[in-house]
């Protein structure tokens, strides 16, 4: 019985909570990163000029990591 995994219906709420937590962590780490960059580098290096590719990739990586972590630990 110890090796049984949970069904998908039981795991979905857990995955959602973990993914949301990682999404929030992504915002926090990006704001920390952006604050450090603004202090170290001059203005032209920190101005995105409508280029949200880096931000989207950053947040996407955090969400994918959250979903993967949620699925892995939720199924145990």
Buried (B, 14 or more C-beta within 10 A) or exposed (E): EEEEEEEEEEBBEBBBEBBEBBBEEBEEEBEEEBEEEEEEEEEEEEEEEEEEEEBEEBBEEBBEBBBBBBBEEBBE
